[in-house]
Amino acid sequence: EHAGFALRLEILDITEESLETQLKELLENPKISEKAKYLSRAFKDQMQTPLERAIFWVEYVLRHNGAPHLRSAARELNFFQYHSVDVILFIGSVLLVLVSVLLLILRTIYIFLRRRIFSRDVAKGSTKTLPKPKKSPKKTKHSSDSSSKKNN
């Protein structure tokens, strides 16, 4: 639109009326028409036609035995180089070390805070320990056997 040979139409705002208005503007505005014709002439003004250009490059490749100097260097890379496995492993290693250090720091902070809170509670004289669970008499196989023998 700012180049002077097109108009912008937002896809979410397209209605039959807005599309018709924009098309009429494109067809009837002489400034837009002249700019489009100028760009068309500039684009078509080339030394060679596309067919001549294709013929040149085919002949060029034939003259230079396949033109290996024009081939991409990526064709010579092995799997690890092509897919940047070394870079991925390095970044993964760095991330693993960072996460490990972060976890170690968090664990150290947790232990420090837990000891500090526990020592403060001990200094106040209150120990926050859970009450010991009551022991329930457990019946073992041997005790039931002996009681049954006594009953007989």
Sequence and secondary structure as in RCSB ss.txt:
>XXXX:A:sequence
EHAGFALRLEILDITEESLETQLKELLENPKISEKAKYLSRAFKDQMQTPLERAIFWVEYVLRHNGAPHLRSAAR
ELNFFQYHSVDVILFIGSVLLVLVSVLLLILRTIYIFLRRRIFSRDVAKGSTKTLPKPKKSPKKTKHSSDSSSKK
NN
>XXXX:A:secstr
 TTSS     GGG  HHHHHHHHHHHHH HHHHHHHHHHHHHHH  SS HHHHHHHHHHHHHHTTT GGGS GGG
G  HHHHTTHHHHHHHHHHHHHHHHHHHHHHHHHHHHHHHHHHHHHHHHT               HHHHHHHHHH
H 
